Amino acid sequence: MKNIYLLLAAIGTLLPLSQFYQFLAVNGLDIPLFFEQLFANKISSFFAMDVLVSAAVTVSLIVVETKRIGIKNTWICYVGLFLAGVSCGLPLFLFLREKSLEKRAN
């Protein structure tokens, strides 16, 4: 599973950022326009709210599991989470979690 999580973290970085970079290329860092488009209609609002809640759940999971298991280098998960999104931060954390659990088992 470790390798699958790492692959998903890479895909979860590349796909969202490919869209964000296109937005930046056309609009620059126009924060009001970003939020206007993010909540432009009911379906985009649905996805935006889903991602925001998923990010909160991911942060909670990282905090709790890091304390419980003693996972190292979880800071990189926060970087991935806030720069690329849940699709990067969560699988990256799951990769580190699996790695930590393997070390504990040996």
GROMACS elastic network, one bead per residue, 0.5 to 0.9 nm:
[ bonds ]
;  ai    aj funct       b0    kb
    1     4     6  0.50726   500
    1     5     6  0.61849   500
    1     6     6  0.86452   500
    1    95     6  0.78503   500
    1    98     6  0.77846   500
    2     5     6  0.52354   500
    2     6     6  0.63228   500
    2     7     6  0.87251   500
    2    94     6  0.77045   500
    2    95     6  0.50974   500
    2    96     6  0.80827   500
    2    97     6  0.88410   500
    2    98     6  0.61356   500
    2    99     6  0.70743   500
    3     6     6  0.50148   500
    3     7     6  0.61173   500
    3     8     6  0.85270   500
    3    95     6  0.75107   500
    4     7     6  0.50534   500
    4     8     6  0.60811   500
    4     9     6  0.85348   500
    4    91     6  0.85897   500
    4    95     6  0.82914   500
    5     8     6  0.50406   500
    5     9     6  0.60981   500
    5    10     6  0.86867   500
    5    90     6  0.87276   500
    5    92     6  0.64695   500
    5    93     6  0.85177   500
    5    94     6  0.64569   500
    5    95     6  0.53129   500
    6     9     6  0.50421   500
    6    10     6  0.63770   500
    6    11     6  0.87529   500
    6    91     6  0.66165   500
    6    92     6  0.61586   500
    6    94     6  0.85341   500
    6    95     6  0.60396   500
    7    10     6  0.51538   500
    7    11     6  0.62700   500
    7    12     6  0.83953   500
    7    91     6  0.84696   500
    8    12     6  0.57008   500
    8    13     6  0.83741   500
    8    87     6  0.76085   500
    8    88     6  0.73228   500
    8    91     6  0.61840   500
    8    92     6  0.80753   500
    9    13     6  0.61190   500
    9    14     6  0.87010   500
    9    80     6  0.85866   500
    9    87     6  0.65017   500
    9    89     6  0.70127   500
    9    90     6  0.75925   500
    9    91     6  0.51247   500
    9    92     6  0.54190   500
    9    93     6  0.89677   500
    9    95     6  0.86714   500
   10    13     6  0.51368   500
   10    14     6  0.62567   500
   10    15     6  0.87026   500
   10    87     6  0.88801   500
   10    88     6  0.68173   500
   10    91     6  0.89125   500
   10    92     6  0.86078   500
   11    14     6  0.51682   500
   11    15     6  0.59989   500
   11    16     6  0.85743   500
   11    87     6  0.79794   500
   11    88     6  0.76340   500
   12    15     6  0.58511   500
   12    16     6  0.66208   500
   12    17     6  0.85375   500
   12    84     6  0.74801   500
   12    85     6  0.76273   500
   12    86     6  0.78246   500
   12    89     6  0.83236   500
   12    91     6  0.81986   500
   13    16     6  0.60379   500
   13    17     6  0.61011   500
   13    18     6  0.84688   500
   13    80     6  0.76223   500
   13    83     6  0.86566   500
   13    84     6  0.53797   500
   13    85     6  0.74036   500
   13    87     6  0.67868   500
   13    88     6  0.51807   500
   13    89     6  0.86633   500
   14    17     6  0.53742   500
   14    18     6  0.59123   500
   14    19     6  0.88644   500
   14    84     6  0.81655   500
   14    88     6  0.88161   500
   15    18     6  0.53202   500
   15    19     6  0.69009   500
   16    19     6  0.54260   500
   16    20     6  0.63447   500
   16    21     6  0.87325   500
   16    84     6  0.65711   500
   16    85     6  0.75671   500
   16    87     6  0.81244   500
   17    21     6  0.58370   500
   17    22     6  0.83945   500
   17    83     6  0.85449   500
   17    84     6  0.61567   500
   17    85     6  0.88137   500
   18    21     6  0.53882   500
   18    22     6  0.64797   500
   18    23     6  0.89469   500
   19    22     6  0.51904   500
   19    23     6  0.64397   500
   19    24     6  0.88068   500
   20    23     6  0.50335   500
   20    24     6  0.62371   500
   20    25     6  0.86209   500
   21    25     6  0.60297   500
   21    26     6  0.86559   500
   22    25     6  0.50554   500
   22    26     6  0.63620   500
   22    27     6  0.84961   500
   23    26     6  0.53838   500
   23    27     6  0.58166   500
   23    28     6  0.71505   500
   23    29     6  0.84228   500
   23    34     6  0.83986   500
   24    27     6  0.51767   500
   24    29     6  0.58741   500
   24    30     6  0.79718   500
   25    28     6  0.58504   500
   25    29     6  0.88490   500
   27    30     6  0.61095   500
   27    33     6  0.82215   500
   27    34     6  0.89022   500
   28    31     6  0.88460   500
   29    33     6  0.87563   500
   29    34     6  0.80853   500
   30    33     6  0.54287   500
   30    34     6  0.61299   500
   30    35     6  0.89226   500
   31    35     6  0.63636   500
   31    36     6  0.85124   500
   32    35     6  0.53647   500
   32    36     6  0.60589   500
   32    37     6  0.86429   500
   33    37     6  0.60335   500
   33    38     6  0.83027   500
   34    37     6  0.53391   500
   34    38     6  0.59772   500
   34    39     6  0.87409   500
   35    39     6  0.61504   500
   35    40     6  0.81092   500
   36    39     6  0.55453   500
   36    40     6  0.56845   500
   37    41     6  0.81794   500
   37    44     6  0.80520   500
   38    41     6  0.81660   500
   38    44     6  0.60585   500
   38    45     6  0.65491   500
   38    47     6  0.87462   500
   38    48     6  0.65920   500
   39    42     6  0.72838   500
   39    43     6  0.83715   500
   39    44     6  0.56894   500
   39    46     6  0.84180   500
   39    48     6  0.72389   500
   40    43     6  0.84164   500
   40    44     6  0.64129   500
   40    45     6  0.70215   500
   41    44     6  0.55042   500
   41    45     6  0.60770   500
   41    46     6  0.85817   500
   42    45     6  0.50536   500
   42    46     6  0.60642   500
   42    47     6  0.87998   500
   43    47     6  0.64070   500
   43    48     6  0.86040   500
   44    47     6  0.51733   500
   44    48     6  0.60645   500
   44    49     6  0.85689   500
   45    49     6  0.60065   500
   45    50     6  0.83636   500
   46    49     6  0.53705   500
   46    50     6  0.61139   500
   46    51     6  0.86910   500
   47    51     6  0.61250   500
   47    52     6  0.85807   500
   48    51     6  0.52337   500
   48    52     6  0.62031   500
   48    53     6  0.87083   500
   49    52     6  0.50459   500
   49    53     6  0.61563   500
   49    54     6  0.84180   500
   50    53     6  0.53223   500
   50    54     6  0.60391   500
   50    55     6  0.85634   500
   51    55     6  0.60064   500
   51    56     6  0.86462   500
   51    85     6  0.80817   500
   51    86     6  0.69734   500
   52    55     6  0.50886   500
   52    56     6  0.64169   500
   52    57     6  0.87659   500
   52    86     6  0.86522   500
   53    56     6  0.50997   500
   53    57     6  0.62645   500
   53    58     6  0.85811   500
   54    57     6  0.50198   500
   54    58     6  0.60319   500
   54    59     6  0.86146   500
   54    86     6  0.68450   500
   55    59     6  0.61768   500
   55    60     6  0.85829   500
   55    81     6  0.73091   500
   55    82     6  0.87242   500
   55    85     6  0.76246   500
   55    86     6  0.56630   500
   55    89     6  0.85422   500
   55    90     6  0.84123   500
   56    59     6  0.51863   500
   56    60     6  0.62340   500
   56    61     6  0.86290   500
   57    60     6  0.50671   500
   57    61     6  0.61172   500
   57    62     6  0.86128   500
   58    61     6  0.50229   500
   58    62     6  0.61128   500
   58    63     6  0.86053   500
   58    81     6  0.85217   500
   58    86     6  0.73214   500
   58    89     6  0.77573   500
   58    90     6  0.61702   500
   58    93     6  0.86964   500
   59    62     6  0.51112   500
   59    63     6  0.61886   500
   59    64     6  0.86548   500
   59    77     6  0.89930   500
   59    78     6  0.77478   500
   59    81     6  0.86205   500
   59    90     6  0.87428   500
   60    63     6  0.52182   500
   60    64     6  0.61631   500
   60    65     6  0.84481   500
   61    64     6  0.52816   500
   61    65     6  0.58299   500
   61    66     6  0.81059   500
   62    65     6  0.53920   500
   62    66     6  0.57264   500
   62    67     6  0.84717   500
   62    71     6  0.89606   500
   62    74     6  0.73925   500
   62    77     6  0.82118   500
   62    78     6  0.88049   500
   62    90     6  0.85373   500
   62    93     6  0.69714   500
   63    66     6  0.53631   500
   63    67     6  0.64152   500
   63    68     6  0.86958   500
   63    74     6  0.88964   500
   64    67     6  0.54030   500
   64    68     6  0.61149   500
   64    69     6  0.85945   500
   65    69     6  0.57286   500
   65    70     6  0.74246   500
   65    71     6  0.74072   500
   65    97     6  0.79388   500
   66    69     6  0.55214   500
   66    72     6  0.74893   500
   66    74     6  0.74664   500
   66    97     6  0.81706   500
   67    70     6  0.53407   500
   67    71     6  0.74418   500
   68    71     6  0.82664   500
   69    97     6  0.80464   500
   69   100     6  0.74558   500
   69   101     6  0.75832   500
   69   104     6  0.87231   500
   70   100     6  0.76588   500
   71    74     6  0.67577   500
   71    96     6  0.68588   500
   71    97     6  0.62766   500
   71    99     6  0.85234   500
   71   100     6  0.57713   500
   71   101     6  0.85099   500
   72    75     6  0.84180   500
   72    96     6  0.76013   500
   72    97     6  0.87748   500
   72   100     6  0.77036   500
   73    76     6  0.62111   500
   73    77     6  0.80226   500
   73    96     6  0.80042   500
   74    77     6  0.52474   500
   74    78     6  0.70074   500
   74    92     6  0.87879   500
   74    93     6  0.68022   500
   74    96     6  0.74972   500
   75    78     6  0.52555   500
   75    79     6  0.65095   500
   75    80     6  0.88220   500
   76    79     6  0.50023   500
   76    80     6  0.62144   500
   76    81     6  0.84849   500
   76    89     6  0.80153   500
   76    92     6  0.80798   500
   76    93     6  0.83854   500
   77    80     6  0.50595   500
   77    81     6  0.59263   500
   77    82     6  0.85726   500
   77    88     6  0.77467   500
   77    90     6  0.71553   500
   77    91     6  0.86281   500
   77    92     6  0.59242   500
   77    93     6  0.56224   500
   77    96     6  0.88752   500
   78    82     6  0.60233   500
   78    83     6  0.82810   500
   78    89     6  0.63516   500
   78    93     6  0.88691   500
   79    82     6  0.54208   500
   79    83     6  0.58557   500
   79    84     6  0.79710   500
   79    85     6  0.89930   500
   79    89     6  0.74448   500
   80    83     6  0.52997   500
   80    84     6  0.53578   500
   80    85     6  0.63604   500
   80    86     6  0.77410   500
   80    87     6  0.85765   500
   80    88     6  0.54500   500
   80    90     6  0.84700   500
   80    92     6  0.77602   500
   81    84     6  0.57099   500
   81    86     6  0.51559   500
   81    87     6  0.75641   500
   81    88     6  0.59838   500
   81    90     6  0.72448   500
   81    92     6  0.89867   500
   82    85     6  0.56378   500
   82    86     6  0.79303   500
   82    89     6  0.78322   500
   83    88     6  0.87614   500
   83    89     6  0.89256   500
   84    87     6  0.73347   500
   84    88     6  0.60317   500
   84    89     6  0.75911   500
   85    88     6  0.55707   500
   85    89     6  0.62204   500
   85    90     6  0.84602   500
   86    90     6  0.54848   500
   86    91     6  0.81067   500
   87    90     6  0.61276   500
   87    91     6  0.68038   500
   87    92     6  0.87444   500
   88    91     6  0.58950   500
   88    92     6  0.60869   500
   88    93     6  0.86382   500
   89    92     6  0.51753   500
   89    93     6  0.60968   500
   89    94     6  0.86638   500
   90    93     6  0.51149   500
   90    94     6  0.61954   500
   90    95     6  0.86219   500
   91    95     6  0.60712   500
   91    96     6  0.86467   500
   92    95     6  0.50708   500
   92    96     6  0.64009   500
   92    97     6  0.86141   500
   93    96     6  0.50970   500
   93    97     6  0.60206   500
   93    98     6  0.85988   500
   94    98     6  0.61000   500
   94    99     6  0.84896   500
   95    98     6  0.52625   500
   95    99     6  0.62098   500
   95   100     6  0.86462   500
   96   100     6  0.60924   500
   96   101     6  0.85770   500
   97   100     6  0.50774   500
   97   101     6  0.61279   500
   97   102     6  0.85823   500
   98   101     6  0.50419   500
   98   102     6  0.61027   500
   98   103     6  0.86593   500
   99   102     6  0.51669   500
   99   103     6  0.63926   500
   99   104     6  0.88090   500
  100   103     6  0.51618   500
  100   104     6  0.63206   500
  100   105     6  0.87409   500
  101   104     6  0.50669   500
  101   105     6  0.62146   500
  101   106     6  0.88274   500
  102   105     6  0.51236   500
  102   106     6  0.64418   500
  103   106     6  0.53414   500
